[in-house]
Amino acid sequence: MSKEKLRDKVEIVKSILGELHRGASVDELKEKFREVLSTVSPFEIPLIEQQLISECVEVEEILKLCDLHVALFRETSRSTS
């Protein structure tokens, strides 16, 4: 993946983080994050997280994204059961 594409994905994730930080609920952001995840490979997730850390995003904020990701995973698991 090019650095430019990674940068674009990081910026999208940062905007979602900003919404979470401003008080948006996980439920409000599920669809937006689902769209982001559809364009991100499992191998890119740690790259994006590392980039966020290098930009001084607090680990607690990144963990909020993990909560969102888990919520989507659970939802998907339930719908396929």
MODELLER restraints for C-alpha pairs under 7 A, 6 or more apart:
rsr = mdl.restraints
at = mdl.atoms
rsr.add(forms.Gaussian(group=physical.xy_distance, feature=features.Distance(at['CA:10:A'], at['CA:48:A']), mean=5.73, stdev=0.5))
rsr.add(forms.Gaussian(group=physical.xy_distance, feature=features.Distance(at['CA:17:A'], at['CA:61:A']), mean=6.75, stdev=0.5))
rsr.add(forms.Gaussian(group=physical.xy_distance, feature=features.Distance(at['CA:26:A'], at['CA:68:A']), mean=5.81, stdev=0.5))
rsr.add(forms.Gaussian(group=physical.xy_distance, feature=features.Distance(at['CA:30:A'], at['CA:68:A']), mean=6.83, stdev=0.5))
rsr.add(forms.Gaussian(group=physical.xy_distance, feature=features.Distance(at['CA:30:A'], at['CA:72:A']), mean=6.71, stdev=0.5))
